[in-house]
Amino acid sequence: MDWPQQFNGKSLLKLDENDPRKRYFYLYQWQKDAWETDYTGPIQEFEISGKHNVSAWVPRRVFEHQE
């Protein structure tokens, strides 16, 4: 793509599978009435270090709507 923007980071194709790295996952409970509300419920952030095992998932911040 010919975007006039510089993107920082490293290509996935150049990552070493044994290098330690952190990833983040965000989880929220979908609600059927969410289409009628302005905000979602709380969003839980998880930090994943290493493999995908449950022991690598660490709960971090919780994002909630502030009035």
N, CA and C atoms as an extended XYZ file, in Angstrom:
201
Properties=species:S:1:pos:R:3:atomname:S:1:resname:S:1:resid:I:1 pbc="F F F"
N         0.836       -1.164        0.000 N   MET     1
C         0.000        0.000        0.000 CA  MET     1
C         0.890        1.239        0.000 C   MET     1
N         0.419        2.233       -0.622 N   ASP     2
C         1.193        3.463       -0.733 CA  ASP     2
C         0.618        4.531        0.196 C   ASP     2
N         0.747        4.284        1.513 N   TRP     3
C         0.240        5.229        2.490 CA  TRP     3
C         1.346        6.207        2.866 C   TRP     3
N         1.027        7.479        2.970 N   PRO     4
C         2.037        8.462        3.360 CA  PRO     4
C         2.236        8.478        4.881 C   PRO     4
N         2.467        7.333        5.447 N   GLN     5
C         2.570        7.207        6.902 CA  GLN     5
C         3.665        6.210        7.239 C   GLN     5
N         4.432        6.492        8.283 N   GLN     6
C         5.450        5.565        8.762 CA  GLN     6
C         4.864        4.773        9.928 C   GLN     6
N         4.901        3.458        9.843 N   PHE     7
C         4.395        2.608       10.912 CA  PHE     7
C         5.575        2.001       11.664 C   PHE     7
N         5.570        2.160       12.980 N   ASN     8
C         6.629        1.584       13.800 CA  ASN     8
C         6.307        0.130       14.092 C   ASN     8
N         7.299       -0.599       14.496 N   GLY     9
C         7.086       -1.989       14.861 CA  GLY     9
C         7.958       -2.905       14.043 C   GLY     9
N         7.641       -4.179       14.110 N   LYS    10
C         8.432       -5.199       13.445 CA  LYS    10
C         7.489       -6.106       12.658 C   LYS    10
N         7.897       -6.482       11.487 N   SER    11
C         7.092       -7.363       10.648 CA  SER    11
C         6.873       -8.699       11.348 C   SER    11
N         5.668       -9.229       11.255 N   LEU    12
C         5.391      -10.558       11.813 CA  LEU    12
C         6.288      -11.620       11.203 C   LEU    12
N         6.662      -11.414        9.965 N   LEU    13
C         7.504      -12.388        9.281 CA  LEU    13
C         8.931      -12.390        9.816 C   LEU    13
N         9.300      -11.348       10.556 N   LYS    14
C        10.658      -11.251       11.087 CA  LYS    14
C        10.733      -11.518       12.590 C   LYS    14
N         9.614      -11.841       13.217 N   LEU    15
C         9.619      -12.141       14.645 CA  LEU    15
C        10.187      -13.530       14.885 C   LEU    15
N        10.998      -13.663       15.926 N   ASP    16
C        11.499      -14.975       16.337 CA  ASP    16
C        10.461      -15.578       17.276 C   ASP    16
N        10.025      -16.776       16.992 N   GLU    17
C         8.964      -17.386       17.800 CA  GLU    17
C         9.388      -17.611       19.242 C   GLU    17
N        10.673      -17.587       19.542 N   ASN    18
C        11.148      -17.795       20.908 CA  ASN    18
C        11.379      -16.490       21.665 C   ASN    18
N        11.255      -15.363       21.002 N   ASP    19
C        11.421      -14.075       21.670 CA  ASP    19
C        10.240      -13.821       22.603 C   ASP    19
N        10.521      -13.340       23.824 N   PRO    20
C         9.400      -13.001       24.720 CA  PRO    20
C         8.684      -11.754       24.210 C   PRO    20
N         7.379      -11.766       24.290 N   ARG    21
C         6.613      -10.598       23.877 CA  ARG    21
C         5.291      -10.574       24.624 C   ARG    21
N         4.764       -9.383       24.758 N   LYS    22
C         3.482       -9.210       25.440 CA  LYS    22
C         2.403       -8.935       24.408 C   LYS    22
N         1.241       -9.504       24.672 N   ARG    23
C         0.072       -9.248       23.839 CA  ARG    23
C        -1.068       -8.867       24.778 C   ARG    23
N        -2.047       -8.189       24.235 N   TYR    24
C        -3.184       -7.761       25.050 CA  TYR    24
C        -4.478       -8.252       24.423 C   TYR    24
N        -5.403       -8.649       25.283 N   PHE    25
C        -6.718       -9.115       24.859 CA  PHE    25
C        -7.743       -8.377       25.711 C   PHE    25
N        -8.832       -7.982       25.080 N   TYR    26
C        -9.877       -7.229       25.776 CA  TYR    26
C       -11.180       -8.011       25.693 C   TYR    26
N       -11.810       -8.209       26.841 N   LEU    27
C       -13.009       -9.032       26.938 CA  LEU    27
C       -14.150       -8.220       27.531 C   LEU    27
N       -15.311       -8.345       26.917 N   TYR    28
C       -16.504       -7.726       27.490 CA  TYR    28
C       -17.680       -8.652       27.241 C   TYR    28
N       -18.691       -8.515       28.080 N   GLN    29
C       -19.900       -9.325       27.964 CA  GLN    29
C       -20.854       -8.637       27.003 C   GLN    29
N       -21.135       -9.277       25.888 N   TRP    30
C       -22.073       -8.693       24.928 CA  TRP    30
C       -23.470       -8.746       25.519 C   TRP    30
N       -24.208       -7.671       25.351 N   GLN    31
C       -25.567       -7.586       25.875 CA  GLN    31
C       -26.524       -7.343       24.721 C   GLN    31
N       -27.610       -8.077       24.740 N   LYS    32
C       -28.581       -7.963       23.652 CA  LYS    32
C       -29.114       -6.540       23.495 C   LYS    32
N       -29.263       -5.816       24.607 N   ASP    33
C       -29.790       -4.455       24.531 CA  ASP    33
C       -28.700       -3.418       24.239 C   ASP    33
N       -27.495       -3.875       23.929 N   ALA    34
C       -26.369       -2.957       23.702 CA  ALA    34
C       -26.626       -2.008       22.534 C   ALA    34
N       -27.470       -2.408       21.605 N   TRP    35
C       -27.748       -1.545       20.455 CA  TRP    35
C       -28.500       -0.282       20.865 C   TRP    35
N       -29.204       -0.338       21.997 N   GLU    36
C       -29.963        0.820       22.449 CA  GLU    36
C       -29.198        1.689       23.443 C   GLU    36
N       -28.029        1.243       23.893 N   THR    37
C       -27.263        2.016       24.875 CA  THR    37
C       -26.090        2.724       24.203 C   THR    37
N       -25.602        3.750       24.862 N   ASP    38
C       -24.474        4.512       24.316 CA  ASP    38
C       -23.126        3.870       24.616 C   ASP    38
N       -23.061        3.057       25.663 N   TYR    39
C       -21.787        2.488       26.096 CA  TYR    39
C       -21.936        1.002       26.371 C   TYR    39
N       -20.840        0.296       26.249 N   THR    40
C       -20.812       -1.119       26.594 CA  THR    40
C       -20.602       -1.262       28.098 C   THR    40
N       -20.702       -2.471       28.580 N   GLY    41
C       -20.398       -2.734       29.978 CA  GLY    41
C       -18.892       -2.698       30.197 C   GLY    41
N       -18.432       -3.110       31.368 N   PRO    42
C       -17.000       -3.094       31.657 CA  PRO    42
C       -16.205       -3.934       30.653 C   PRO    42
N       -15.007       -3.472       30.352 N   ILE    43
C       -14.096       -4.189       29.459 CA  ILE    43
C       -12.875       -4.586       30.274 C   ILE    43
N       -12.575       -5.879       30.309 N   GLN    44
C       -11.434       -6.405       31.065 CA  GLN    44
C       -10.235       -6.555       30.143 C   GLN    44
N        -9.115       -5.990       30.551 N   GLU    45
C        -7.872       -6.116       29.790 CA  GLU    45
C        -7.049       -7.261       30.376 C   GLU    45
N        -6.492       -8.098       29.505 N   PHE    46
C        -5.576       -9.157       29.909 CA  PHE    46
C        -4.244       -8.939       29.216 C   PHE    46
N        -3.165       -9.178       29.940 N   GLU    47
C        -1.824       -9.162       29.356 CA  GLU    47
C        -1.375      -10.616       29.236 C   GLU    47
N        -0.940      -11.006       28.056 N   ILE    48
C        -0.509      -12.375       27.807 CA  ILE    48
C         0.978      -12.341       27.510 C   ILE    48
N         1.749      -13.034       28.333 N   SER    49
C         3.196      -13.099       28.149 CA  SER    49
C         3.582      -14.543       27.873 C   SER    49
N         4.246      -14.755       26.766 N   GLY    50
C         4.688      -16.106       26.438 CA  GLY    50
C         3.623      -16.872       25.688 C   GLY    50
N         3.463      -18.116       26.075 N   LYS    51
C         2.540      -19.008       25.372 CA  LYS    51
C         1.087      -18.647       25.667 C   LYS    51
N         0.188      -19.393       25.060 N   HIS    52
C        -1.243      -19.102       25.202 CA  HIS    52
C        -1.869      -19.763       26.425 C   HIS    52
N        -1.074      -20.465       27.225 N   ASN    53
C        -1.611      -21.155       28.397 CA  ASN    53
C        -2.313      -20.184       29.336 C   ASN    53
N        -3.276      -20.687       30.078 N   VAL    54
C        -4.056      -19.834       30.973 CA  VAL    54
C        -3.158      -19.152       32.005 C   VAL    54
N        -2.055      -19.784       32.380 N   SER    55
C        -1.160      -19.181       33.371 CA  SER    55
C        -0.454      -17.941       32.830 C   SER    55
N        -0.434      -17.768       31.522 N   ALA    56
C         0.213      -16.606       30.909 CA  ALA    56
C        -0.723      -15.400       30.847 C   ALA    56
N        -2.002      -15.607       31.134 N   TRP    57
C        -2.996      -14.523       31.066 CA  TRP    57
C        -3.094      -13.846       32.436 C   TRP    57
N        -2.797      -12.557       32.464 N   VAL    58
C        -2.847      -11.802       33.716 CA  VAL    58
C        -3.891      -10.695       33.574 C   VAL    58
N        -4.915      -10.695       34.438 N   PRO    59
C        -5.898       -9.613       34.376 CA  PRO    59
C        -5.227       -8.287       34.718 C   PRO    59
N        -5.547       -7.266       33.956 N   ARG    60
C        -4.984       -5.935       34.197 CA  ARG    60
C        -6.115       -4.947       34.448 C   ARG    60
N        -6.212       -3.935       33.666 N   ARG    61
C        -7.187       -2.860       33.896 CA  ARG    61
C        -8.612       -3.293       33.543 C   ARG    61
N        -9.559       -2.622       34.163 N   VAL    62
C       -10.973       -2.748       33.801 CA  VAL    62
C       -11.421       -1.362       33.363 C   VAL    62
N       -11.953       -1.292       32.161 N   PHE    63
C       -12.429       -0.022       31.617 CA  PHE    63
C       -13.939        0.050       31.798 C   PHE    63
N       -14.388        1.112       32.440 N   GLU    64
C       -15.819        1.305       32.658 CA  GLU    64
C       -16.207        2.707       32.227 C   GLU    64
N       -17.446        2.846       31.826 N   HIS    65
C       -17.957        4.161       31.432 CA  HIS    65
C       -17.960        5.087       32.638 C   HIS    65
N       -17.455        6.287       32.441 N   GLN    66
C       -17.438        7.296       33.504 CA  GLN    66
C       -18.466        8.377       33.180 C   GLN    66
N       -19.324        8.665       34.110 N   GLU    67
C       -20.342        9.716       33.918 CA  GLU    67
C       -19.707       11.081       33.943 C   GLU    67
